Each structure stands twice: as C-alpha cells, then as structure tokens.
Amino acid sequence: QVQLQESGPGLVKPSQTLSLTCSVSGNSFNSGGYYWSWIRQHPEKGLEWIGHIYYLGTTYYNPSLKSRVIISVDTAKNQFSLKLDSVTAADTAVYYCARVYSSALLYFDSWGQGALVIVSS
Amino acid sequence: DIQLTQSPSFLSASVGDKVTITCRASQGISDYLAWYQQKPGKAPNLLIYAASTLETGVPSRFSGSGSGTEFTLTIRSLQPEDFATYFCQQLNSYPLTFGGGTKVEIK
C-alpha cells in the first residue's frame, strides 16, 4: 500500500520560493503507470490542482500557475518535489501530494496528510 | 477550463436520511468524474471514479451516477461518519478541476 508524506518549511516570506517534497513509500513509484501530483487547498476553500509528474520526468502544469511552478522527481529517493516562485499571501494553503491513478483516469487515489504553508513576513 | 458547480454548497441532514449532491460541468465530460470525501483536518478520500465506480473499501451506501454535464452523488442512509465535505473532480481534460464542495452537517 502506498503512503505519501509532505515535508518542507511551514512559513515562507513573500517573494521567496516555496519548496516542498513528497516522500513515497511502497513499490509503485518507479513501476510506471502512475503520475505524482501536487494539489493545494486555500483555507476554508476548494481544491486546486497544481500539476503532476511521471517518474520519467514528463510534467503537466495548471496554466494558472505554470509560470511559477516546477515539479521534479528523484527516483533514487522515491520523492517528488514542488517549487513555487515569487509567492504572495494568496499562496497560503494546505499543500497535498497525491498519486494519480493513471494517464487514462486522472483521479487521485492516495493522498498525503497535507502541509500547511503560510506566506508571511 | 471546465468549471464544476456543486449544489447545494451546504446541507443539513439527519442520520438515516438519503442525501443527494449534484455536480454540473460547464461542458460535457462523458463519465470522467470522481467524488471525494474530506473530513476536517484530513486529506480528501476517493469515493467514486468514472462517475459511478465505487473505490475499493467504500461502503455501498455511496453511489454515483450521471454522464455528460450532470452528475449526482447519493448517500443512501446517512451515517454519523458521513458528516463531511464532498468534492467532485473532472478528469476529462487539463487543467484538472474540482467543484466548490458540499458540506454535509448534522441537523
């Protein structure tokens, strides 16, 4: 059974870069078939898909964030990461990493517990 | 982008009630829709995918239906552990998008 765990700073200053890592346990990370995704949820609000990556490095990003986002993968560590540049208070949210079931069925079948990131000086 | 509109945004119900939540898509998405349940402080949990397929381990009182632009999530007999917020998500095209959520509270 796969488990995902987010890690990274909980406080980021405005204009700086938000960096989070998702560690994946289980044997599905390098087995192919899955995408690995970042999703965020603003306080008391809905969910926003940020983007996802295949273990070989192919990425898909939400156009609304594409100019500021990089998602990368480290297959040796079974990890994938999120970098979001030039953050503002509007980027304050709980950030989730999640597994996408397949390229044909893009739903999220496993989630991390979430990491709250606050953007404030 | 495909917009998903959920209704109602909030509903109050009693244990044992039948509850129906609607998700409308701004354009046709065939059956490329998933439903999630989220409890306070927790990550969303997948309930249904492909509009009507129950994820393994999800109780059979949950069901989904619909195709095209209109979808429903039904909880046949509401249990205490079902009080939560429910989200729909379209998987038809990028960017992947979610509905605004329906909060189900105890009457």
Contacts between the chains, C-beta under 8 A, distances in Angstrom:
chain1	res1	chain2	res2	distance
A	46	B	87	7.0
A	46	B	98	5.6
A	46	B	99	7.2
A	46	B	100	4.9
A	46	B	101	5.5
A	47	B	44	7.0
A	47	B	87	6.1
A	47	B	89	7.5
A	47	B	98	4.2
A	48	B	98	7.4
A	49	B	95	5.9
A	49	B	96	4.2
A	49	B	97	6.9
A	49	B	98	7.3
A	60	B	94	6.0
A	62	B	94	7.9
A	62	B	95	4.3
A	62	B	96	7.8
A	63	B	95	6.2
A	64	B	95	7.2
A	96	B	43	5.6
A	96	B	44	7.8
A	98	B	43	7.8
A	101	B	49	7.3
A	105	B	32	7.9
A	105	B	49	6.3
A	105	B	50	6.8
A	105	B	91	6.3
A	106	B	32	7.9
A	106	B	91	4.0
A	106	B	96	5.9
A	107	B	34	4.0
A	107	B	46	6.4
A	107	B	49	4.6
A	107	B	89	6.5
A	107	B	91	5.3
A	108	B	34	7.6
A	108	B	36	7.6
A	108	B	44	7.3
A	108	B	46	6.5
A	108	B	89	7.5
A	109	B	46	5.3
A	109	B	49	7.9
A	109	B	55	7.1
A	111	B	43	3.8
A	111	B	44	6.2
A	111	B	45	7.4
A	112	B	43	6.5
A	113	B	42	7.5
A	113	B	43	5.9
A	114	B	42	7.9
A	114	B	43	5.4
